[in-house]
Amino acid sequence: MNTQKMNPGNVTQTSNPEIFAAAWRNAIPDEVRRQISGLYQITAWTRAKILVLLGIWGACAALAITIDSLWVRIPCWAIIGLVLHSLGVFMHEGAHGSLFRKPWLDRTVGFLCGVPAFFSCSSYRATHLLHHTYENTPQDPDNLQGNFPHPAMRAVMYYLWFIIGMPAYILLVTFTGPFRAHGWRNKLACVVEPLLIAAFYTTLFTLASRYHFGENLANGWAWGIPFAVIVANFRGLAEHTQLWHTEPPDPFHSTRSLVSNSFISFFFNNQNYHLEHHLFPALPWNVLGKVHNLLEPTYDQRGASVTKGYLSWIRDALRYGPNRTLSYRQQRAVLDE
């Protein structure tokens, strides 16, 4: 295994971003592009899974509330955390308009899916669309290297993110949303949605105190939040750090896919196939695995940022830190200087 600092020089570059954008698309065979273009249709499962997740949450909450044993409660809280994370991913789908293809309905469902995690869909959307527009550049608000150019500060923020990343991110996007959103309606939504969430939880906690169901609320929801935070923190770093930085950025190296098992893909709503999502952000979540399979030969040719799973990534990520470029070829980690 070799080590390499950021900004490797062996990535194909061009001074014209438009030509470069065409180049990455042209790297995909015509037949594969045609097959991908046929996957944009939204199916019943695209949206019905939300109800399945709510059912899983309800069952685990019932067990955690009624059985006073940590042997039961901790696994239930862990699964509730995964459900909260998965609902957060559905908020992300609503922000992209990938649930109904109707903006008002996507934003409404996205808002409802974000409420259990204190996350405003419109506030998130204002930052997340910038992330897609300026992916892996200094203008990308989610770019660790761009926001923290000094290696020592970047390392501090990187390791802190494993612990406090998502709560800090929620606060950041909530307060910056009205300034980052385009158009007065979107700016207004970034103000109104957090106020609605605050009002909802103020009412909920007041009622819990008055009618003495706070313990049920904790066992059936709140103790799942730390698990959701940990999952979201690790997932965000795995997908968006230790990547190739070129000018213009190479889309095949600007985010990472982590091929994992069916359990992870289920609760991550296939967002572990994150490179596929960034290449084709309008695709519904439930086809990203198929897209990955179609693109595997192209990924091999381009040396795309794809790894076998989160455990494989975390081992190398913690060992080498954020100031190395981490890619995977033939399922083996490669860090080059």
MARBA-698059 format. One record per residue (C-alpha): residue in one letter; chain; x, y, z. Coordinates in nm, 4 decimals, padded with zeros to 6 digits. Each point is the difference from the previous one (the first is absolute). Layout:
N
SITE residuo cadena        x        y        z
SITE       A      A        X        Y        Z
...
% end
This chain:
337
SITE residuo cadena        x        y        z
SITE       M      A  00.0000  00.0000  00.0000
SITE       N      A  00.1456  00.3362 -00.1054
SITE       T      A -00.0790  00.3414  00.1420
SITE       Q      A -00.0890  00.3079 -00.1936
SITE       K      A -00.0919  00.3531  00.0969
SITE       M      A -00.2991  00.1881 -00.1366
SITE       N      A -00.0198  00.1185 -00.3618
SITE       P      A  00.1516 -00.2952 -00.1854
SITE       G      A  00.1150  00.0837 -00.3474
SITE       N      A -00.1002 -00.3139 -00.1849
SITE       V      A -00.3695  00.0842 -00.0437
SITE       T      A -00.1103  00.1093 -00.3452
SITE       Q      A -00.0662  00.3733  00.0008
SITE       T      A -00.1100  00.2684 -00.2405
SITE       S      A -00.0268  00.3758  00.0373
SITE       N      A -00.3554 -00.0025 -00.1343
SITE       P      A -00.2539 -00.1351  00.2547
SITE       E      A -00.2662 -00.0504 -00.2681
SITE       I      A  00.2332 -00.2176 -00.2078
SITE       F      A  00.0968 -00.1880  00.3149
SITE       A      A -00.3677 -00.0589  00.0901
SITE       A      A -00.0608 -00.1408 -00.3481
SITE       A      A  00.3101 -00.2145  00.0355
SITE       W      A -00.1181 -00.1808  00.3116
SITE       R      A -00.3398 -00.0670 -00.1560
SITE       N      A  00.1619 -00.1233 -00.3195
SITE       A      A  00.2040 -00.2428  00.2088
SITE       I      A -00.3245 -00.1900  00.0609
SITE       P      A -00.0964 -00.2265 -00.2922
SITE       D      A -00.3108  00.1029 -00.1939
SITE       E      A -00.1860 -00.3187  00.0901
SITE       V      A  00.0652  00.0515  00.3698
SITE       R      A -00.1210  00.3601 -00.0227
SITE       R      A -00.3171 -00.1184 -00.1704
SITE       Q      A -00.0620 -00.2538  00.2749
SITE       I      A  00.0563  00.2617  00.2690
SITE       S      A -00.2376  00.2421 -00.1730
SITE       G      A -00.2708 -00.2652  00.0333
SITE       L      A  00.0357 -00.0100  00.3796
SITE       Y      A -00.1368  00.3451  00.0827
SITE       Q      A -00.3554 -00.1242  00.0477
SITE       I      A -00.1275  00.0221  00.3558
SITE       T      A -00.1700 -00.3152  00.1273
SITE       A      A -00.2353 -00.0659  00.2905
SITE       W      A  00.2938 -00.1335  00.2055
SITE       T      A  00.1857  00.3290 -00.0449
SITE       R      A -00.2476  00.1574  00.2421
SITE       A      A -00.1657 -00.2954  00.1771
SITE       K      A  00.3220 -00.0862  00.1800
SITE       I      A -00.0656  00.2969  00.2285
SITE       L      A -00.2983 -00.1893  00.1417
SITE       V      A  00.2140 -00.3116  00.0460
SITE       L      A  00.2556  00.2034  00.1941
SITE       L      A -00.2719  00.1474  00.2194
SITE       G      A -00.1238 -00.3532  00.0706
SITE       I      A  00.3493 -00.1120  00.1001
SITE       W      A  00.0329  00.3048  00.2234
SITE       G      A -00.3369 -00.0699  00.1624
SITE       A      A  00.0849 -00.3632  00.0708
SITE       C      A  00.3395  00.0822  00.1512
SITE       A      A -00.1467  00.2853  00.2025
SITE       A      A -00.2686 -00.2303  00.1420
SITE       L      A  00.2643 -00.2524  00.1060
SITE       A      A  00.2267  00.2639  00.1533
SITE       I      A -00.2877  00.1546  00.1933
SITE       T      A -00.1521 -00.3210  00.1342
SITE       I      A  00.3102 -00.2108  00.0744
SITE       D      A  00.2226  00.1457  00.2719
SITE       S      A  00.3255 -00.1628 -00.1062
SITE       L      A  00.3035  00.1582 -00.1643
SITE       W      A  00.0545 -00.3276 -00.1880
SITE       V      A -00.3248  00.0824 -00.1806
SITE       R      A  00.0096  00.3773  00.0048
SITE       I      A  00.3484  00.0625 -00.1379
SITE       P      A -00.0583 -00.2054 -00.3195
SITE       C      A -00.3391  00.1695 -00.0360
SITE       W      A  00.1565  00.3437  00.0416
SITE       A      A  00.2643 -00.0889 -00.2576
SITE       I      A -00.2659 -00.0999 -00.2527
SITE       I      A -00.2053  00.3113  00.0808
SITE       G      A  00.3159  00.2004 -00.0678
SITE       L      A  00.0360 -00.1688 -00.3380
SITE       V      A -00.3646  00.0781 -00.0756
SITE       L      A  00.0491  00.3669  00.0946
SITE       H      A  00.3035  00.0092 -00.2262
SITE       S      A -00.1986 -00.1629 -00.2806
SITE       L      A -00.2809  00.2521  00.0388
SITE       G      A  00.2647  00.2710 -00.0222
SITE       V      A  00.1060 -00.1489 -00.3332
SITE       F      A -00.3621  00.0233 -00.1134
SITE       M      A  00.0132  00.3675  00.0968
SITE       H      A  00.3002  00.0172 -00.2334
SITE       E      A -00.2068 -00.1651 -00.2756
SITE       G      A -00.2748  00.2556  00.0542
SITE       A      A  00.2566  00.2800 -00.0302
SITE       H      A  00.1008 -00.1443 -00.3379
SITE       G      A -00.3616 -00.0428 -00.1120
SITE       S      A  00.0555 -00.3724 -00.0465
SITE       L      A -00.3074 -00.1319  00.1812
SITE       F      A -00.2963  00.1410 -00.1936
SITE       R      A  00.1469  00.2348 -00.2647
SITE       K      A -00.2387  00.2620  00.1422
SITE       P      A  00.1917  00.2727  00.1881
SITE       W      A -00.2665  00.0809  00.2595
SITE       L      A -00.0603 -00.3666  00.0803
SITE       D      A  00.3687 -00.0921  00.0046
SITE       R      A  00.0778  00.2903  00.2324
SITE       T      A -00.2931 -00.0815  00.2301
SITE       V      A  00.0883 -00.3683  00.0354
SITE       G      A  00.3665  00.0932  00.0298
SITE       F      A -00.0849  00.2397  00.2827
SITE       L      A -00.2004 -00.2652  00.1865
SITE       C      A  00.2844 -00.2532 -00.0382
SITE       G      A  00.2466  00.2531  00.1398
SITE       V      A -00.2006  00.0935  00.3089
SITE       P      A  00.1025 -00.3069  00.2121
SITE       A      A  00.3638  00.1090 -00.0400
SITE       F      A -00.0634  00.3775  00.0463
SITE       F      A  00.0909  00.0536 -00.3655
SITE       S      A -00.1693  00.2572 -00.2240
SITE       C      A -00.0276 -00.1292 -00.3565
SITE       S      A  00.0102  00.3482 -00.1552
SITE       S      A  00.3011  00.1068  00.2074
SITE       Y      A  00.1800 -00.3183 -00.0970
SITE       R      A -00.0953  00.0436 -00.3644
SITE       A      A  00.1513  00.3492 -00.0130
SITE       T      A  00.3416 -00.1361  00.0995
SITE       H      A -00.0237 -00.3377 -00.1691
SITE       L      A -00.0715  00.1366 -00.3468
SITE       L      A  00.3131  00.2143  00.0309
SITE       H      A  00.1875 -00.3158  00.0960
SITE       H      A -00.1114 -00.1659 -00.3244
SITE       T      A  00.0633  00.3080 -00.2131
SITE       Y      A  00.3526  00.0601  00.1305
SITE       E      A  00.0870 -00.3579  00.0939
SITE       N      A  00.3540 -00.0447  00.1316
SITE       T      A  00.1051  00.3604 -00.0682
SITE       P      A  00.0756  00.2876  00.2405
SITE       Q      A -00.3565  00.1250 -00.0577
SITE       D      A -00.1473 -00.3288  00.1241
SITE       P      A -00.1354  00.0729  00.3525
SITE       D      A  00.0550 -00.3667  00.0940
SITE       N      A  00.3615 -00.0105 -00.1187
SITE       L      A  00.2265 -00.0595  00.3000
SITE       Q      A  00.3143  00.0978 -00.1881
SITE       G      A -00.1558  00.3185 -00.1367
SITE       N      A -00.1419  00.1104  00.3351
SITE       F      A  00.3155 -00.0892  00.1951
SITE       P      A  00.3023  00.0433 -00.2303
SITE       H      A  00.2524 -00.0269  00.2841
SITE       P      A  00.0859 -00.3713  00.0474
SITE       A      A  00.0129  00.0173  00.3817
SITE       M      A -00.3395  00.1697  00.0299
SITE       R      A -00.1424 -00.2391 -00.2585
SITE       A      A  00.1167 -00.2952  00.2081
SITE       V      A -00.1587  00.1442  00.3154
SITE       M      A -00.3342  00.0528 -00.1720
SITE       Y      A  00.0200 -00.3409 -00.1651
SITE       Y      A  00.0356 -00.1930  00.3242
SITE       L      A -00.2504  00.2226  00.1819
SITE       W      A -00.2524 -00.0725 -00.2736
SITE       F      A -00.0111 -00.3669  00.0993
SITE       I      A -00.1522  00.1177  00.3315
SITE       I      A -00.1906  00.3266 -00.0535
SITE       G      A -00.0256  00.0272 -00.3771
SITE       M      A -00.3705 -00.0329 -00.0685
SITE       P      A -00.1317  00.2172  00.2884
SITE       A      A  00.2441  00.2731 -00.1058
SITE       Y      A -00.1038 -00.0421 -00.3637
SITE       I      A -00.3705  00.0279  00.0835
SITE       L      A  00.0625  00.3230  00.1892
SITE       L      A  00.2137  00.1336 -00.2845
SITE       V      A -00.2486 -00.0679 -00.2793
SITE       T      A -00.2894  00.1269  00.2136
SITE       F      A  00.1618  00.3380  00.0611
SITE       T      A  00.1520  00.0410 -00.3472
SITE       G      A -00.3009 -00.1309 -00.1934
SITE       P      A -00.1808  00.3341 -00.0434
SITE       F      A  00.3202  00.1565 -00.1368
SITE       R      A  00.0901 -00.2861 -00.2334
SITE       A      A -00.3470 -00.0640 -00.1433
SITE       H      A -00.0976  00.1590 -00.3303
SITE       G      A -00.3301  00.1880 -00.0284
SITE       W      A -00.2150  00.1470  00.2729
SITE       R      A -00.2275 -00.3071  00.0239
SITE       N      A  00.2954 -00.2290  00.0710
SITE       K      A  00.1473  00.2498  00.2448
SITE       L      A -00.3353  00.0231  00.1782
SITE       A      A -00.0229 -00.3804  00.0182
SITE       C      A  00.3449 -00.0063  00.1619
SITE       V      A -00.1365  00.2260  00.2727
SITE       V      A -00.3433 -00.1554  00.0439
SITE       E      A  00.1005 -00.3685  00.0081
SITE       P      A  00.2453  00.0291  00.2954
SITE       L      A -00.2613  00.2033  00.1872
SITE       L      A -00.2585 -00.2719 -00.0630
SITE       I      A  00.2429 -00.2656  00.1240
SITE       A      A  00.0755  00.2067  00.3110
SITE       A      A -00.3713  00.0479  00.0650
SITE       F      A -00.0675 -00.3712 -00.0451
SITE       Y      A  00.2655 -00.1062  00.2497
SITE       T      A -00.0944  00.2698  00.2483
SITE       T      A -00.3539 -00.1336 -00.0045
SITE       L      A  00.1135 -00.3626  00.0113
SITE       F      A  00.2329  00.0479  00.2970
SITE       T      A -00.2576  00.2092  00.1847
SITE       L      A -00.2608 -00.2727 -00.0417
SITE       A      A  00.2518 -00.2667  00.0989
SITE       S      A  00.0703  00.1853  00.3237
SITE       R      A -00.3653  00.0655  00.0750
SITE       Y      A -00.1276 -00.3494 -00.0761
SITE       H      A  00.3083 -00.1901  00.1149
SITE       F      A  00.0971 -00.1844 -00.3178
SITE       G      A  00.3536  00.1351 -00.0174
SITE       E      A  00.1536 -00.3394  00.0761
SITE       N      A -00.1962 -00.1592 -00.2829
SITE       L      A  00.1132  00.2791 -00.2296
SITE       A      A  00.3609 -00.0602  00.0976
SITE       N      A -00.0140 -00.3781 -00.0456
SITE       G      A -00.2022  00.0141 -00.3204
SITE       W      A  00.1890  00.2812 -00.1722
SITE       A      A  00.2601  00.2124  00.1785
SITE       W      A  00.2461 -00.2788  00.0868
SITE       G      A  00.0111 -00.0869 -00.3685
SITE       I      A  00.1330  00.3445 -00.0920
SITE       P      A  00.3629 -00.0619  00.1140
SITE       F      A  00.0101 -00.3094 -00.2221
SITE       A      A -00.1370  00.2006 -00.2936
SITE       V      A  00.2607  00.2707  00.0566
SITE       I      A  00.2888 -00.2473  00.0018
SITE       V      A -00.1202 -00.1657 -00.3207
SITE       A      A -00.0465  00.3349 -00.1759
SITE       N      A  00.3399  00.1267  00.1156
SITE       F      A  00.1856 -00.3043 -00.1330
SITE       R      A -00.1994 -00.0108 -00.3216
SITE       G      A  00.0651  00.3641 -00.0845
SITE       L      A  00.3750 -00.0313  00.0477
SITE       A      A  00.0181 -00.3262 -00.1924
SITE       E      A -00.1734  00.1503 -00.3016
SITE       H      A  00.1649  00.3427 -00.0129
SITE       T      A  00.3535  00.0010  00.1398
SITE       Q      A  00.3461 -00.1209 -00.1079
SITE       L      A -00.0918  00.0513 -00.3641
SITE       W      A  00.1868  00.1179 -00.3092
SITE       H      A  00.0036  00.3780 -00.0428
SITE       T      A  00.0600  00.1278 -00.3519
SITE       E      A -00.0989  00.3081 -00.1967
SITE       P      A -00.2553 -00.0579 -00.1365
SITE       P      A -00.1055 -00.2877  00.2258
SITE       D      A -00.0312 -00.3493 -00.1435
SITE       P      A -00.3537 -00.1266  00.0802
SITE       F      A  00.1282 -00.3581  00.0234
SITE       H      A  00.2295  00.1012  00.2855
SITE       S      A -00.2053  00.2741  00.1674
SITE       T      A -00.2048 -00.2222  00.2287
SITE       R      A  00.0188 -00.3630  00.1088
SITE       S      A -00.2273 -00.3034 -00.0255
SITE       L      A  00.0260 -00.2682  00.2661
SITE       V      A -00.1275 -00.3371 -00.1160
SITE       S      A -00.1480 -00.1591  00.3100
SITE       N      A -00.2500 -00.2641  00.1058
SITE       S      A -00.3788 -00.0009 -00.0414
SITE       F      A -00.0576  00.1062  00.3621
SITE       I      A  00.2044  00.3182 -00.0444
SITE       S      A -00.1481  00.0738 -00.3422
SITE       F      A -00.3510 -00.0374  00.1435
SITE       F      A  00.0450  00.2479  00.2847
SITE       F      A  00.2144  00.2324 -00.2095
SITE       N      A -00.2562 -00.0029 -00.2827
SITE       N      A  00.2850 -00.0923 -00.2360
SITE       Q      A  00.1808  00.3273  00.0725
SITE       N      A  00.3097 -00.2093  00.0612
SITE       Y      A  00.0017  00.0056 -00.3822
SITE       H      A  00.0780  00.3666  00.0314
SITE       L      A  00.2125  00.0409 -00.3089
SITE       E      A -00.2957 -00.1199 -00.2061
SITE       H      A -00.2239  00.2540  00.1742
SITE       H      A  00.2381  00.2852 -00.0828
SITE       L      A  00.0406 -00.1054 -00.3600
SITE       F      A -00.3793 -00.0265 -00.0444
SITE       P      A -00.1607  00.1956  00.2886
SITE       A      A -00.3555 -00.0199 -00.1370
SITE       L      A -00.0099 -00.3804  00.0087
SITE       P      A -00.2257 -00.1468  00.2721
SITE       W      A  00.1837 -00.1645  00.2886
SITE       N      A -00.1216 -00.3527 -00.0748
SITE       V      A  00.1871 -00.0341 -00.3330
SITE       L      A  00.3459  00.1143  00.1119
SITE       G      A  00.1198 -00.3576  00.0530
SITE       K      A -00.0962 -00.0869 -00.3564
SITE       V      A  00.1852  00.3046 -00.1274
SITE       H      A  00.3082 -00.1068  00.1912
SITE       N      A -00.0046 -00.3388 -00.1689
SITE       L      A -00.0353  00.1627 -00.3407
SITE       L      A  00.2904  00.2363  00.0642
SITE       E      A  00.2479 -00.2470  00.1487
SITE       P      A  00.2006 -00.0438 -00.3252
SITE       T      A  00.0218  00.3791 -00.0389
SITE       Y      A  00.1051  00.0365  00.3626
SITE       D      A  00.2798 -00.2505 -00.0545
SITE       Q      A  00.1241  00.1939 -00.3022
SITE       R      A -00.0148  00.3377  00.1750
SITE       G      A  00.1300 -00.1148  00.3384
SITE       A      A -00.3158  00.1362  00.1631
SITE       S      A -00.0324  00.0535  00.3731
SITE       V      A -00.1698 -00.3244  00.0994
SITE       T      A  00.0740 -00.2165  00.3026
SITE       K      A -00.1301 -00.3283  00.1321
SITE       G      A -00.1713  00.1325  00.3127
SITE       Y      A  00.0021  00.2322  00.2990
SITE       L      A  00.2175 -00.2195  00.2210
SITE       S      A  00.2650 -00.0151 -00.2704
SITE       W      A -00.0127  00.3770 -00.0368
SITE       I      A  00.0032  00.0831  00.3716
SITE       R      A  00.3100 -00.2112  00.0590
SITE       D      A  00.2005  00.1971 -00.2542
SITE       A      A -00.1699  00.3331  00.0716
SITE       L      A  00.0915 -00.0015  00.3678
SITE       R      A  00.3507 -00.1243 -00.0772
SITE       Y      A  00.0878  00.2627 -00.2621
SITE       G      A -00.2259  00.2941  00.0871
SITE       P      A -00.1508  00.2651 -00.2279
SITE       N      A  00.3218  00.1275 -00.1597
SITE       R      A  00.0500 -00.2985 -00.2278
SITE       T      A -00.1860 -00.0974 -00.3146
SITE       L      A -00.1678 -00.3351  00.0455
SITE       S      A -00.1163 -00.1973 -00.3017
SITE       Y      A -00.0720 -00.3674 -00.0568
SITE       R      A  00.1046 -00.2139 -00.2895
SITE       Q      A -00.0806 -00.3673 -00.0243
SITE       Q      A -00.1493  00.0224  00.3509
SITE       R      A  00.3357  00.0992  00.1546
SITE       A      A  00.0669  00.3340  00.1600
SITE       V      A  00.2522  00.2170 -00.1806
SITE       L      A  00.1422  00.3186  00.1450
SITE       D      A  00.2535  00.1632 -00.2291
SITE       E      A  00.2322  00.2986  00.0391
% end
